[in-house]
Amino acid sequence: MVMKAVEVMGTVNEQGQLCLDTPLAVTEKTRVKIIVLLSEDEDEELTESAQKSFRQGWQDAMTGNTLPVCQLWEGIDAE
């Protein structure tokens, strides 16, 4: 299954339903996978650096540009 990432902002109401700020540009009925990032401070939106980091991480994951966890610590001396 090939998936494409689309970033939109929205609000979760009191019933736990997600309401997007803008409609998705989708022309046919399709299933989607939703990843929700919640701010711990309701008045604070995600910072630009956090958004950029998430976008890059998502792109890396979707294109297979990843490393096994065991390789992440190679060459790092832990005391």
Buried (B, 14 or more C-beta within 10 A) or exposed (E): EEEEEEEEEEEEEEEEEEEEEEEEEEEEEEEEEEEEEEEEEEEEEBEEEEBEEBEEEBEEEEEEEEEEEEEEEEEEEEE
